[in-house]
Amino acid sequence: MNLNFLSIANQSVSLNVLTEIQYLTHIFALDISHCDITDISFLQSLQSIQLLSLQANLLCDVSPLSKLTAITSLFLQHNNLQDISPLGSLVNISELNIGYNKVTDISALKNMKQLTTLYVEANALKDISVVAYLPCLDTLDVSDNFDVNIEPLQNNTKMICLYLRSINLRDIYALRNMINLKKLDISENFLIDISILQKFQNLESLDLSLNKIEDFKVFQSGTHAEKQDFCYLLTDQSEPNMMDLLILKRIQQINNQNGSIQQVNKRFTCLKKEFESKLQLVQNQLQKAVIIQSCFMHNVVNLINRENDQ
């Protein structure tokens, strides 16, 4: 059978069915996500496979994948992995997700020179020095790994999307050369000084939530003010010096811990009427969206009823 794509995701799959997959030697893409499988030895014969999704299973051993060198996209998040060294031979991979496992060492990825996208969030990592050997890397998520050293990122100039949420950061000076960054999440850390952000004139999305930032003068730059959409910018920040944010023209969302716009207005009493009017505008737009959605659903129901009457 010359099947190119197969998905059996979210199924209770018998061992017999899994065994049959080994004969699909020409398959290009395979999705066996959310199937509670523990053994993937049946995949060893799939030498042509390029896209493989095994997320949300019960995997501990990925050694059967070591010879599948045609793989370019591999999704292994939400498993029970500790050792990923067998993946070191997959030198053609461009996208790898091993988030939400128990991995402590990612040095095996050193030879993945084509890797552009790497998700390793929610593991047990401290050392990410391997990223210095990945010349094509432009998207990286190391969030929710305690006390990660980000110094290996200092020479990366290609990074576009970087997620560093909750990794015990005290400063972000190591990011100073990432002038092409468009998305940056440095929330839930211990940051005080964010002046280095002035270098990042291409930023489109920035999350600074749950830090200890002392001032926001970095946003007085005209380029930042006109080009950026700031997401969750003010969550749980200190009240002083918030006036520096008034220059921002396109604030996308402002939340405190419970997400209430009214609560935000009360909390940040230093903000001017101009700023409050922006918040009211967002609230009005949300209300209009709810009305539009309600009308849409009403029309759908009427259409179904007319069809039934006929």
N, C-alpha and C positions, 0 to 999 in steps of 0.2 A: 504494500500500500504506500503510495507517494503522498501521504498527508503532510501538509505544510504547517498547519497550526492545530493545536488541540488544547482545550481547557476543560478540566474536570474539577475546577475550584469549588469549594464549599460542598463537597460531596463526601459521603461515607464510602470510601473506596475499598473494595476487597483486595486481598493480596493477589488474587488471580488477574484482576484487571491491571494492577500495577505491573505485574510480570509481562503482560502483553505489550506494554509500552516499549519494551526493549527492542521490539521488531520494527519500530518506526524510525528506521535508520536515516531517513531523509528529512525528518521533521526539522522545521526552522524555528518554531516557537512553541513552548509548552508551559502551561500554567497548572500547577498542582498546589495551589494555595489553600489554606484552611481545610486541610484534609486529615489532620492529626497523624500523619505518617512519621515513622521513626527510622526507616531504612530507605535509602535511595540507590542501592546497589544496582537496581534495574536500569539506571540511567547510563551506565558505563559504555554502552554500545552506541549512544547517540552522538556520533562524531561530528555531525553537521549542525547541531543545534547552536543557535546564536542568542536566542532570548529564552531565559529560564527563570520562572518564578516559583519559589518554594517557600514563600513567606507564611508565617503563622502555622507552623507545624510543630513537631516535637523532635527536631533533628539535633543530634549531638555530634555526628560524624559527617564531614563533607568530603572525605577522601575519594569517594567514587566520582567526584567531579574533576579530579586532578588531570585527567587526560582529555577533557572536553575543551580543547584549546581554541575552538571556533567561537566560543561564547563571547559576546560583546556586552550583553546586559544580564546581570544576575541579581536576583532579589531573594535575600535570606533573612530578612528582618523578622523579629518575633519568633525566634526559635530558642534552643538551649545551647548554643554554640559557645565553646571556650577556645578551641584550637582551630584557627583558620589557615594554618600553614599549607594544607593541600591546595589552597587557591593560588599559591605563588606561581604556579606554572601557567596560569591563564593570562598570558601576556597581551591578549587582544581585547581585553575588557575595557570598555569606555564608561560603563555605569555599574556601580556596585553598591548594594545596600545591605549592610549587616547590622543595622540598628536594632536595639532592644534584644541584645543577647548578653553573654557574660564574658565577652572578649577582653583580654588584658594586653594583648600584644598584636599589633598590626604590621610588624616589620616585614612579614611575608609579602606585602603588597609592593615591595620596592621595585620590582621589575615590570610593573604595570605602566609602562611609559605612555600608553594611549588613554589612560584613565582621565576622564574629565569631570565625573560626578561621583562623589564618595559620601555615603551616609554611614556614620558610625555612632550615632547618638545613643544614649542610654546603655552604655556598656560599663566597663570598669577600667577605662583608659586614663593614663597620665602622660604617656609618652607618644607624641604624634610626629616624631622626627622623620618618619618615612615620607611625609608629604613633601619634604625638600627634594625628593628624588622623583617626583611626579610632575614633569614639566608641563603637562596639558591640563592640570587640575584647575577648574574654574568654579566648581560648586562643591562646598564642603560643609558638612554638619557634624560637629563633635559635641553638640549640646548634651547636658545631663551626664557628663563624665566628671567626676570630682577632681578638682585641682589639676587641670590640664595646663601644661606648659606650651604657650603658643609661639615661642621664639622661632621654631622651625618655619613659621609662615613669613618671616621677615623679608625674604627675597622673592616672594611670589607677587608678580605684577599682573597676572592674568585673572585673578580671582574676581568673579562677578557676584556670586551669592555665597555668603558666609554666615553660618549660624553657630554662635558661641554662647548660647543660653545656659546659665547655671553651671559654670565650670570654675567658679571661685576666682574670677578675674579681678585683679587689683589695678591693672593698667592695660592700655591697648596700643602702646608705642610700637609693638612688633608688627602692627598692621600698616605702618606708615607708608609703605610702598605700593599699597593696593589702590592705586589711583583709578582703576576701572570698576571698582565696586558699585553695584546697583542695589543690592539687598544686604543689609547687615542687621543681625539680631545679637545684641550683647546684653540682653535683659537678665534679670535675676543674678546679678553679680555684686561686686563691691566697688564699683567705679565712682570716682569723685571728679576726676579731670577728663573731659572729652574734647579738649582743644585740638587734638590730632585730627578730628573729623573735618576740620577746615580744608584738609587736602582732598577730601572725597567729593569732588564737584559733580560726579555722575550718580550719586545716590538717589534712589527713587523710593526706597522703603527702609525705615530705620526704627528699630525697637530698642528703647532705652529703659523699659519698665523695671521697677524694683531695683534701683541702684541708689547711690547716695550723692548724686551729682550736685555740685555747689553752684554752678552758674551755666547759663546757656548762651553765652556771648558768641559762641562759635556760629550760631545761626543768624548773626547780623550780616553775614556775607550775602550780597545781592543774588549771587548765583544759587545759593542754597534756598533762599527765600522764594525764588520764582520756580525752581525746577522740582523741588522735592515734595513727596507725599509722606507725611510722617504718621506711622501707625503706632498706636498705644504709647504715644510719646511721654505722657505725663503720669503714668500709673505709679502711684506711691512715691512721688518725688517730694522733695522739701519745698516749702512755699516761697522762700526768698528768691529773688532774681528771675521770677517767671516772666517779668515784663520783657525780657529779651526775646520771648517767643512771639510777641505781637507782630513782628515783621513777616512772619510766615504767612503766605497767601493761600496755601493749599493743604492745610492740616486735614488729614483724612479722618482721624479718630482720636478722641481723648477720653480715656477711661480712668476712673479710680478703681479700687478693688471690686466694687459691686457693679461697675459699668454705668452708673447713673449720671446722666448729663446734669441734672439738677444738683446732685451732690458735688460734682466737679465745680460748678459755679459757686457754690457755698464755700468750698474748701479753699479755692484759689482766689481769695478776696482781692488780691492785688491786681487782677486782670481788669482791663478797661471795658467799657461798653462795646467797643468795636469787636473785641474778642468774644464777648458774650453773644453778640449778634451772629457771629459765625457759627457758634454752637447751636443757636436757635434755628439757623438755616439748615444745618444738618438734621436736626430733629424734625423739621417740617418736611424735608425730603424723604425721611424715613416713613413719616405718616402717609405721605402721598404714595409711596411704594406699597404700603400695606393696603391702601384703598384700591390701587390698580390690581394687585394680586387678588383681592376679594372679588372685584368685577370680573376678572379673568375666570376664576373658578365658577362664578355664577353663570357665565356664558357657556362654559363647558358642560355644566349640569343641565342647562336648558337644551343644549344640542343633543345630549344623550337622551333626554326625555322625549324630544321630537322624533329621534330615530326609533325609539321604542314604540311610540304611538303609531308610527307607520307600519 
